[in-house]
Amino acid sequence: MIETLLYGCKADQPDHMEEILYQCKGYTNKEELMQTGKQWAEANGYNRLRLREINLSQKTDFIEAITI
């Protein structure tokens, strides 16, 4: 099972205050999601967006999670 997450930070917040802006089960069109996300983020005071796909059927590599 794959989860796709779009993270972002409020413009006046530090990087560690990242929030999940969008979440869906399965794969999605990354380019379209990022383009739509950028438009929404700009209109709502967010920036520093990033996409992440997580495979929940595999063990989590926590070292990878904190270095990305």
C-alpha positions in Angstrom: 0.0 0.0 0.0 1.4 3.4 -1.1 0.6 6.7 0.5 1.4 10.0 -1.3 2.0 13.0 0.9 2.6 16.7 0.0 4.3 18.6 2.8 4.7 22.4 3.1 5.6 25.1 5.6 3.9 28.4 6.4 6.1 31.2 5.0 7.0 32.6 8.4 7.6 29.2 10.1 10.9 27.3 10.4 11.5 24.1 8.4 10.7 21.7 11.3 7.1 23.1 11.4 6.2 21.3 8.2 2.6 20.3 7.7 0.8 17.7 5.6 -1.1 19.6 2.9 -2.4 16.7 0.9 -2.5 12.9 1.4 -3.9 10.2 -0.9 -3.7 6.4 -1.0 -1.9 5.1 -4.0 0.2 6.7 -6.7 -0.7 10.1 -8.2 0.6 12.3 -11.0 3.5 14.0 -9.1 4.0 16.8 -11.6 0.3 17.7 -11.6 0.1 17.4 -7.8 3.1 19.7 -7.3 1.8 22.2 -9.8 -1.6 22.4 -8.1 0.1 22.4 -4.7 2.3 25.3 -5.6 -0.7 27.4 -6.7 -2.7 26.5 -3.5 0.4 27.1 -1.3 1.0 30.6 -2.9 -2.6 31.6 -2.3 -2.5 30.3 1.3 0.9 31.5 2.6 2.8 28.3 2.3 6.1 27.5 0.7 8.9 24.9 0.8 6.8 22.1 -0.7 8.0 18.5 -1.0 6.4 15.2 -2.1 6.9 11.8 -0.5 5.7 8.4 -1.4 5.7 5.9 1.4 5.2 2.2 1.0 3.4 1.0 4.1 3.9 -2.7 3.2 7.6 -2.4 3.8 9.6 -1.7 7.0 10.3 1.9 7.6 13.9 3.1 7.2 13.9 5.8 9.8 17.5 7.0 8.9 16.2 7.7 5.4 13.1 9.5 6.8 15.2 12.0 8.8 17.9 12.7 6.1 15.6 13.7 3.3 
